[in-house]
Amino acid sequence: MGTGTGTEAARTVPVRVGALLVAGGRVCLIRRRRGGGEQDTVPGGLVGAGEGERAALLRELREELGLVLAAGVLAPVPHFEQEQATVRPVDGRVFRRRHLLWAVDLPPDAADRTSAVELDDPGGTEVVWLPVPRARGVHLYPDVGAVLGATPGPGTRRLPPVGDSYRWR
């Protein structure tokens, strides 16, 4: 599947948008504590019905982090795309997502201007800013450690799919 503009008539696989936010050599992640351990998640979320992908990402960043970005900060198309088809251990069903990710360089003080907890989570899930080399080695969702801090090229780069080797936590 190629990247779209959010105007597709129907999406058979839910699309999750995310931002690889880097400021001063640190990347922003949402740290979820699960029964199987910690899982750090790239900020973002699902694209709503009739919503464009970039608009969804801007909305998610505002809702989760209190981070307001101008639309012009995001590239016209995502930098990375990753398909996911994994079996969830909870119910044995196949879980599918199409991840679209934008790399966004922010000023070094951006961490000071974002929330320390996920604003749209009543449990107050922690927001962390990890040095990029360290973040590459943590349990990430989606599985994008290899491209953290990489300089994106033109267009959208397809990443290896997330399959059953991914460990849900």
N, C-alpha and C positions, 0 to 999 in steps of 0.2 A: 504494500500500500504506500503510495506517495503521500507527502504532506498535503493538506488541503487548507482551505481558508475558513473552515467552520461552516460552510454552506452546504455540505453534503446532505442529500435528502434523508438518508438514514445511515446510522453507524451501526454496524453489526457487532463491533468490538468497542467497548467504552474507551474513550480517549482521556488520558490523564496528562495534564500539562505540568511542567515543573521548571524551576529556575535553579541553575547552578550559580548561586550568588557568591561572589568572591570579593572580599574587601581586605586590603592590607595583608594578603597572603593567607587569609582564613576563609573557609567556606561555611555557609549557613546551613544547618541541618536541624530537623526536629527529632528529638531523642524520645523514642517510644520504648517504654519498659514493658516487656511481655513475659509470659511464663517461661519461654525458652531463652530469655536474655534481652539485651538491648538491640534495638533496630533503629538506625538513623535514617530518616526519610528526607528526601529533597523536598523543599516547600513547593506546594502546588496542590492540584486536585482535579476532579473530573470536570469536563466541559459540559455545561448544561445544554438542554434542548434549545436550538436556535441561537446559541452563543458562539461567537468566534473564538478561536483558540487563544489568540493574544489577549482578547478581552477577558477570557476566563482566567488566564494566568495573572493579569493585573488585579482582577477581583480577588483571587486566592491569596496573593501576596498582601493585599490590603486587609483581608479578613483574618489571615493567620498571624501575620507579623506586624500589622499596622504600617507596613511599608507602602508608600504611595510613589509609584514611578510613572513618569510620562510615557505615553505609548511609544514615542520615538526612541526610547531607550532600548526597546526590544527590536531585534532584527526582524525583517519582514517574514522570514521563515525560521523554524527552529533549527538549531545547530546540530541536534542529535535526535535520532528516532530509534526506539527499541520496542520490539514486540515481546509480549509475555504470554506464555501458556504454561501454567503450573498447576499441580494438583494440591489443593489445600488440605492439610492434614486433619482439619476439624471435621470436614464432611466428605472428603474424597472427590469433590467436584473439580472440574477443570476451571481455573480462574484465568480470564483473559483480560489483557489491557494492551493498549497501544500508547506508549509513552512518547511525548514530544517535549524536548528539553531545550531551553535557551541558556546560554552562558552569558552572565551579566557581570561586568566589572563595576564595582561600586567604590565610592571614595573610602579611604581607610577608616573613617569614623562611622561608617554605616551601622556597625554592630551597636554603637551607642544610640542609634536612632530607631532601632527595631525592638520589639518586645522580647523579653527574656522568657516568656511563656507563649504557647500557641493560644492566641486570643479567642478562636472559635471552638476551643475544647474546654468544656466545663471542668475537666480534671487538671487543667493548667499544665499540659505537657511542656517539658523544658525545650527551649531553643538554645542551641549551642553553636559557637563559631570555632571550628577546629582548624589548625594549620593544615593546608592542603595535603602535604605528604602524610600526615597522620590520618586524615579523613579517607585517603585512598585505601587504608587498611581496615576500616571499620565495616561492620555489617550494614550495607547500604540498600535502600529501596528507592527507586529501582537500582539495579546493579550497574552503577556508572563510575565506580572508582577509577577505572583506567583512563577516563577522560577528564577527571577533575583537574582544573588548572591548565588544561590544554588550550592552545590557541585554536579556536574554531576556524575552519576554512570556509570558503563560500558554499552556499547551499546546505543541504542537510546530509549529515553522515549517518549511515545506518550502523548501529551497534549490534554485536552478537545478541541473539534473542535470550530472554530470561526463560530458562526451562526448569525441569525438575531437579537440576543440580542446585538450584536456589533453595536455601533453607529458610522456611518460614519460622518466625519467632512469635 
